[in-house]
Structures are given as structure tokens and as C-alpha cells.
Amino acid sequence: QVQISESGGGWVRPGGSLRLSCTTSGVVFDRAVMSWYRQTPGKEREFIASISTGGRNLKYAEFAEGRFTISRDNPKETVYLQLNNLSPDDTGVYYCKPPAYYGENTWGRGTPVTVSS
């Protein structure tokens, strides 16, 4: 059974930074393209970024380009999302996700991010 655990969220002032982490169990981590998503108030869950198994191929949503950085540490079976220059529009719950073949509806609880002054 796949389990996903996100952490690192919290409250930060506009312009601030956070580093999110995600660990999994039941996933062959070093063979899994990993992604981050978020759900902001009043919106559907949206894609943020993905990272290939070796960490070389990165994809970002337009809003994340230049501010957010996805990375991974395969020996630690952890994927990270560095959030910089945060704005109130980034407030929401952040989720990481393994590939769809682990289940389209396989999600963790997410980690909440609140950006306010």
C-alpha cells in the first residue's frame, strides 16, 4: 500500500521561503517520476512541478518557474520543493504524488502553506 507524507509547510510572510519535503512508502522511489501539486482556496488542485527519476529532467508550471525548485534525494527516498518569493496567492495545501500507476487517487494529506503579513 502506498503512503505519502508531506512536511515543511507553515506560515511565512510575503517574500519568504519554505522547503517542503515528501517521503513515500510502497513506491519504488528511484524509478518513480515524482510531482508536486497544490490546491489553493477556491481552485482545483494544480500541477506545480515534476522531476525525473535521476533528477535531470524538470518540468514546472508557469507560475512556479523561477520561484520554486524541485529536487530529489534517491538514497533518502525524498523529494523536495523549495518555495521562494512566496506571495499570498501561493497559500494552499501542497501535495506530492508518485506516478499514476500507483493510483490516480493516491494522495497524501498534504502540507499547508500560508503566506500572509
C-alpha positions in Angstrom: 0.0 0.0 0.0 1.3 3.4 -1.0 1.7 6.0 1.7 2.8 9.6 1.1 3.9 12.0 3.8 4.5 15.7 3.1 6.0 18.1 5.6 7.7 21.5 5.8 4.7 23.8 5.3 3.8 26.6 7.6 3.2 30.3 7.8 5.5 32.8 6.1 5.4 36.4 5.2 5.2 37.6 1.6 8.6 37.2 0.0 9.6 34.4 2.4 10.7 30.9 1.6 9.8 27.4 2.7 11.3 24.0 1.8 8.8 21.2 1.5 9.7 17.5 1.8 7.9 14.3 0.8 8.6 10.7 1.7 6.8 7.7 0.5 6.4 4.0 1.2 5.2 1.4 -1.2 6.8 3.3 -4.1 9.9 2.1 -5.9 11.3 5.6 -5.4 14.3 5.6 -7.7 12.2 4.5 -10.6 9.3 7.0 -10.0 8.9 10.3 -11.6 7.7 12.5 -8.7 5.5 15.5 -8.8 4.2 18.3 -6.6 0.7 19.7 -6.8 -1.2 22.3 -4.8 -4.7 23.3 -4.0 -5.3 26.9 -3.3 -8.6 28.3 -1.9 -11.4 28.1 -4.4 -9.4 26.4 -7.1 -8.9 22.9 -8.4 -5.7 21.0 -7.5 -3.0 22.1 -9.9 0.4 20.8 -11.1 3.4 22.6 -9.8 6.5 20.6 -10.9 7.8 17.2 -11.7 11.3 15.6 -11.6 12.6 12.6 -13.5 14.0 9.5 -11.8 17.6 10.7 -12.0 16.7 14.3 -11.2 17.9 15.8 -14.5 14.6 16.5 -16.2 12.4 19.1 -14.5 9.1 20.5 -15.5 7.4 23.5 -14.0 4.1 25.2 -14.2 4.4 28.7 -15.4 3.6 30.2 -12.0 6.4 28.2 -10.5 9.1 29.0 -13.0 11.9 31.0 -11.4 10.5 30.8 -7.8 10.1 27.1 -7.0 12.7 24.4 -7.3 12.0 20.6 -7.3 14.8 18.2 -6.3 15.2 14.7 -5.0 17.5 12.6 -2.9 17.0 9.0 -4.0 19.1 7.3 -1.2 16.8 9.2 1.2 13.8 8.5 -0.9 12.7 12.1 -0.5 11.5 14.7 -2.9 11.7 18.4 -2.1 10.1 21.6 -3.2 11.9 24.8 -2.4 9.5 27.7 -2.4 10.9 31.2 -2.7 9.5 34.7 -3.0 6.1 33.5 -1.8 3.0 35.6 -2.2 -0.4 35.3 -0.7 -1.6 33.6 -3.9 0.6 30.7 -3.0 -1.4 29.9 0.1 -2.8 26.4 -0.1 -2.2 22.8 0.6 0.8 21.2 -1.1 0.9 17.6 -2.2 3.5 15.3 -3.7 2.5 12.5 -6.0 4.0 9.3 -7.3 3.3 8.2 -10.9 -0.3 7.5 -11.9 0.3 3.7 -11.9 0.4 3.9 -8.2 -3.2 5.1 -8.3 -4.8 8.2 -9.8 -6.4 9.0 -6.4 -3.3 8.2 -4.3 -2.6 11.4 -2.4 -1.2 12.2 1.0 -2.7 14.7 3.4 -0.5 17.5 2.1 1.3 20.2 3.9 -0.4 23.6 4.3 1.3 26.8 3.3 0.0 30.1 4.5 1.5 33.3 3.1 0.3 36.5 4.9 1.6 39.6 6.6 
